[in-house]
Amino acid sequence: MNKEVINILNIINNNSYEAYIIGGFVRDYLINIKSNDYDICTNCPIKILSSILNNYEYKIYFDTLTIEIEDINIQITPYRKEFNYKNRHPEYINVLDLKTDLLRRDFTINSICMDSNNEIIDILNGIEDLNNRLIKCIGDIDTKLIEDPLRILRAIRFSIKLGFNIETKLKDKIIEYGYLLKNISYEIKKKEIDYLISYKRLDILKEYNLDKYLDINLENIKYYDNDILVWMNIDYLNRYIVSKKDKKLIKDITELHGLGLTMYNIYKYGLYISSLVAQLDNIDIKDIYESLIIKSRGDIDINTSDILNIIENKKDIEKIYIDLEKNILEERLDNDYNIIINYLKKKYNK
């Protein structure tokens, strides 16, 4: 366990409050998976937490105090009981006992706690399910999935990530309540689907008949080194790609794929875009790119000032650069200052 985390636990304990690491870190620790994300639950109120941990830089959001130290992320939340879920966001009241807090959580394997001495507290028998490699809901399955339908995708993600089975009753309920995924934002769903893409296991969504509720097309799944190429295949309604950067990337990939990977087009779109398009056609263009005579306008053996001294119409400068690029790349014109000067005088200075 990280020494800063132990220190934080000790500070809370020394102020007469309980504090335990809970959830993913403990689960992964018990099956020898390294993690840098720590969730701490405590009966210490948030106002007192912010006071006794004032030597740390922290942020408070939704009654959770977050501390980041280098690559370590620590989130501390007072015990709570949740109720009255609306769009996955519950109201809650703070409580004093650990068990009540654990009962609000999703799966038994995420309910195991650890104290500052590495002692394990397992109130809901999560270790038994961990040993049996089983994903099992805490409490009533219907209630848990209706409260937060994202638990459907989380159960699937944990089963793939950990190589665990999902208990039969939960499997049946995932299929039954799959339609509730329509109530979750595409941004949140995308994060879960990205996990499955990284594990090359989108097929499991089809197995649970969830693709129709996620608005993705899994008929011809293809995996690539870059996830954006996968999304181009499955996001047929263009609802998941929302960032301007990704939209521009898809636009460039689509354009270049339509134009073809000629020498000039590889030069124009650059190695990154060209290599993505090449993946779609299962070819390697790295050697082709390295063989380009020029890779940017700065490589052309003439500068803008020299060109402007020759041509009569200054508005033609962009057209001239494109002309030079194409002819040099297609080896119809040597990249030599004098040869380029003569070419421009004959063609543009009439």
C-alpha positions in Angstrom: 0.0 0.0 0.0 1.2 3.5 -0.8 2.8 5.3 2.2 0.8 8.5 1.6 -2.4 6.4 1.7 -1.4 4.8 5.0 -0.6 8.3 6.4 -4.1 9.6 5.4 -5.8 6.6 7.0 -3.7 7.1 10.2 -4.6 10.8 10.3 -8.3 10.0 10.1 -8.0 7.1 12.7 -5.9 9.3 15.1 -8.8 11.8 15.0 -11.1 9.0 16.4 -12.8 8.1 13.0 -12.9 4.9 11.0 -11.3 4.8 7.6 -10.9 1.9 5.2 -9.7 1.4 1.6 -12.6 0.0 -0.3 -13.4 -1.4 -3.7 -11.2 -1.8 -6.7 -7.8 -1.4 -5.1 -8.5 -4.1 -2.4 -10.1 -6.4 -5.0 -7.1 -6.1 -7.3 -4.6 -6.3 -4.4 -6.1 -9.7 -3.4 -5.7 -11.1 -6.9 -2.2 -9.5 -7.4 -3.2 -6.7 -9.8 -1.4 -3.4 -9.3 -3.5 -0.3 -8.9 -2.9 3.4 -8.2 -6.5 4.3 -7.5 -7.6 4.3 -3.9 -11.1 4.8 -2.6 -11.4 5.4 1.1 -14.7 5.2 3.0 -15.0 6.8 6.5 -17.4 7.9 9.1 -15.6 11.2 9.3 -17.8 14.1 8.0 -16.4 16.0 4.9 -15.9 19.2 6.8 -13.7 17.6 9.4 -11.9 15.7 6.6 -11.0 18.9 4.9 -9.7 20.3 8.2 -7.6 17.3 9.3 -6.1 16.8 5.8 -5.3 20.4 5.2 -1.6 19.6 4.6 -2.7 18.0 1.4 -3.9 19.7 -1.8 -7.4 18.4 -2.4 -10.7 19.1 -4.2 -14.2 18.4 -3.0 -16.9 17.3 -5.4 -20.2 15.7 -4.6 -19.1 15.2 -1.0 -16.0 13.3 -2.0 -12.5 14.7 -1.2 -9.9 13.9 -3.9 -6.2 14.0 -3.4 -3.7 13.5 -6.3 -0.1 12.7 -5.5 2.1 12.1 -8.6 0.4 9.1 -10.2 -1.7 8.2 -7.1 -5.4 9.1 -7.0 -7.1 9.0 -3.6 -10.9 9.6 -3.2 -12.3 9.8 0.3 -16.1 9.6 0.8 -18.0 9.6 4.1 -20.3 6.6 4.7 -23.7 7.1 3.1 -27.0 5.6 2.3 -28.4 6.3 -1.1 -32.1 6.6 -2.2 -34.4 8.2 -4.7 -32.3 7.7 -7.8 -32.9 10.1 -10.7 -30.9 9.6 -13.9 -28.3 7.6 -12.0 -27.8 10.4 -9.5 -29.1 9.5 -6.0 -30.0 11.6 -3.0 -28.2 10.4 0.1 -27.8 10.8 3.8 -24.6 10.3 5.7 -24.5 7.4 8.1 -22.2 6.2 10.8 -21.8 2.4 10.2 -19.7 0.7 7.5 -22.2 -2.0 6.6 -24.9 0.4 5.6 -22.4 2.1 3.3 -21.3 -1.2 1.8 -24.9 -2.2 1.0 -25.3 0.7 -1.4 -22.4 -0.5 -3.6 -22.7 -2.6 -6.8 -20.9 -6.0 -6.5 -19.7 -8.1 -3.6 -16.1 -8.2 -4.9 -16.0 -4.4 -4.7 -17.2 -4.4 -1.0 -14.0 -5.7 0.6 -12.2 -3.3 2.8 -8.7 -2.9 4.1 -7.4 -0.9 7.1 -4.0 0.9 7.5 -2.4 -2.4 8.8 -3.5 -4.3 5.6 -6.1 -6.2 7.6 -9.1 -7.3 5.5 -12.7 -6.6 6.5 -15.2 -8.6 4.5 -18.7 -8.0 5.8 -20.6 -9.1 2.6 -18.5 -12.2 1.8 -16.9 -10.6 -1.2 -13.7 -12.8 -0.8 -15.8 -15.9 -1.3 -17.0 -14.6 -4.7 -13.5 -13.4 -5.5 -12.2 -16.9 -4.9 -15.0 -18.3 -7.0 -14.3 -15.7 -9.7 -17.9 -14.6 -9.7 -19.5 -11.2 -10.3 -22.5 -11.0 -8.0 -24.8 -8.1 -7.0 -25.1 -6.8 -3.5 -28.7 -7.0 -2.5 -31.7 -7.1 -4.8 -30.5 -7.3 -8.5 -33.6 -5.6 -9.9 -33.2 -2.7 -7.6 -29.5 -2.3 -8.3 -29.9 -2.3 -12.1 -32.9 -0.1 -12.1 -31.1 2.4 -9.8 -28.1 2.6 -12.0 -28.3 0.8 -15.4 -24.5 1.5 -15.9 -24.0 -1.5 -13.6 -25.0 -3.6 -16.5 -21.9 -2.6 -18.5 -19.7 -2.5 -15.3 -20.6 -6.1 -14.6 -19.6 -7.1 -18.2 -16.4 -5.0 -18.0 -15.3 -6.7 -14.7 -16.0 -10.1 -16.1 -13.8 -9.4 -19.1 -11.1 -7.6 -17.2 -10.8 -10.1 -14.4 -11.8 -13.3 -16.3 -14.7 -13.8 -13.9 -18.1 -15.3 -14.6 -21.3 -13.3 -14.0 -23.7 -15.2 -11.8 -26.7 -16.7 -13.7 -29.4 -14.5 -12.0 -27.4 -11.4 -12.9 -26.9 -12.5 -16.5 -30.7 -13.0 -16.9 -31.4 -9.5 -15.4 -28.8 -7.9 -17.7 -30.7 -9.2 -20.7 -34.0 -8.2 -19.1 -33.0 -4.6 -18.2 -30.8 -3.9 -21.2 -33.3 -1.4 -22.5 -32.4 0.9 -19.6 -29.1 1.6 -21.2 -30.9 4.1 -23.5 -31.3 6.3 -20.4 -27.5 6.8 -20.0 -25.5 9.4 -21.9 -23.4 8.3 -24.8 -20.3 9.9 -23.2 -20.6 7.6 -20.2 -21.5 4.5 -22.2 -18.5 5.2 -24.5 -16.0 4.8 -21.6 -17.4 1.3 -20.9 -17.4 0.3 -24.5 -13.8 1.6 -24.9 -12.8 -1.0 -22.3 -14.3 -3.8 -24.3 -12.7 -2.5 -27.4 -9.3 -2.6 -25.6 -9.9 -6.2 -24.7 -11.3 -7.0 -28.2 -14.5 -8.3 -26.7 -17.3 -6.3 -28.3 -18.9 -9.6 -29.1 -20.1 -10.0 -25.5 -22.5 -7.1 -26.0 -24.1 -9.0 -28.8 -24.2 -12.1 -26.6 -26.4 -10.1 -24.2 -28.4 -8.5 -26.9 -27.3 -5.0 -25.8 -26.1 -3.7 -29.2 -29.6 -2.5 -30.1 -29.9 -0.5 -26.9 -26.4 1.0 -27.3 -27.0 2.1 -31.0 -23.9 0.3 -32.3 -23.5 -2.0 -35.2 -21.6 -5.2 -34.3 -22.4 -7.2 -37.4 -18.8 -7.0 -38.8 -16.5 -6.2 -35.9 -12.9 -5.3 -36.8 -10.2 -4.3 -34.4 -7.4 -1.9 -35.2 -4.5 -0.4 -33.3 -6.4 2.9 -33.0 -9.9 2.8 -31.4 -11.2 5.6 -33.6 -11.1 3.1 -36.6 -13.3 0.7 -34.6 -15.7 3.5 -33.7 -16.0 4.4 -37.4 -17.3 0.9 -38.0 -19.7 0.5 -35.1 -21.0 4.1 -34.5 -23.4 4.0 -37.4 -25.6 6.8 -36.0 -22.5 9.1 -35.1 -23.7 9.6 -31.6 -20.6 8.6 -29.7 -18.0 10.7 -31.4 -18.5 14.2 -29.9 -15.2 15.9 -29.6 -14.1 18.3 -32.4 -10.7 16.6 -32.5 -12.2 13.1 -33.1 -14.7 14.4 -35.7 -11.9 16.1 -37.6 -9.8 12.9 -37.4 -12.7 10.8 -38.9 -13.3 13.5 -41.6 -9.6 13.3 -42.7 -9.5 9.5 -42.6 -12.7 9.3 -44.6 -11.4 11.8 -47.2 -8.0 10.2 -47.6 -9.5 6.7 -47.9 -11.7 7.9 -50.7 -8.9 9.7 -52.5 -6.4 6.8 -52.2 -2.9 6.6 -50.8 -0.9 8.2 -53.6 2.5 9.8 -52.9 1.0 13.2 -52.8 -1.9 12.3 -50.6 0.4 10.6 -48.1 2.5 13.8 -48.1 -0.6 16.0 -47.8 -2.3 14.2 -44.9 0.9 13.1 -43.1 2.1 9.8 -41.7 -0.4 9.6 -38.8 -3.6 9.9 -40.9 -2.1 7.9 -43.7 -1.1 5.1 -41.4 -4.7 4.9 -40.0 -6.1 4.7 -43.5 -3.5 2.1 -44.4 -4.8 0.0 -41.5 -8.2 -0.1 -43.1 -6.7 -1.7 -46.2 -4.2 -3.8 -44.2 -1.1 -2.3 -45.7 2.0 -0.7 -44.2 2.9 2.7 -45.6 5.8 3.6 -43.2 8.4 2.8 -45.9 6.5 4.7 -48.5 6.4 7.8 -46.2 10.1 7.5 -45.5 10.8 7.4 -49.2 9.0 10.7 -49.9 11.4 13.2 -51.5 9.8 16.0 -49.4 7.8 15.7 -46.3 6.8 19.3 -45.9 6.9 22.6 -47.8 10.0 23.5 -45.8 11.8 20.7 -47.7 11.2 22.3 -51.1 14.5 23.9 -52.3 13.0 27.4 -52.7 11.4 29.8 -50.3 8.3 32.0 -50.6 10.2 35.2 -51.2 12.0 33.7 -54.2 8.7 32.5 -55.6 7.1 36.0 -55.1 10.0 37.6 -57.0 9.1 35.5 -60.0 5.4 35.3 -60.4 3.2 38.1 -61.5 0.0 37.2 -59.7 0.8 37.0 -56.0 -2.6 35.3 -55.3 -1.3 32.2 -57.1 1.2 31.3 -54.3 -0.9 28.5 -52.8 -1.6 27.0 -56.2 2.1 27.1 -57.1 3.1 25.3 -53.9 0.6 22.6 -54.6 1.9 22.4 -58.2 5.5 22.1 -56.9 4.6 19.5 -54.3 2.8 17.2 -56.8 5.5 17.4 -59.4 8.4 16.9 -57.0 6.7 14.0 -55.2 5.8 12.3 -58.5 9.4 12.9 -59.7 8.4 15.0 -62.7 10.5 17.9 -61.2 13.8 17.7 -59.4 13.9 19.4 -56.0 16.7 21.7 -57.1 16.6 25.5 -56.7 17.7 26.4 -60.3 15.5 23.8 -61.9 12.5 25.0 -59.8 13.3 28.7 -60.7 13.4 27.9 -64.4 10.2 25.9 -64.1 8.3 28.7 -62.4 9.6 31.3 -64.9 8.4 29.3 -67.9 5.0 28.4 -66.4 3.9 31.4 -64.3 5.8 34.4 -65.5 4.4 34.9 -69.0 
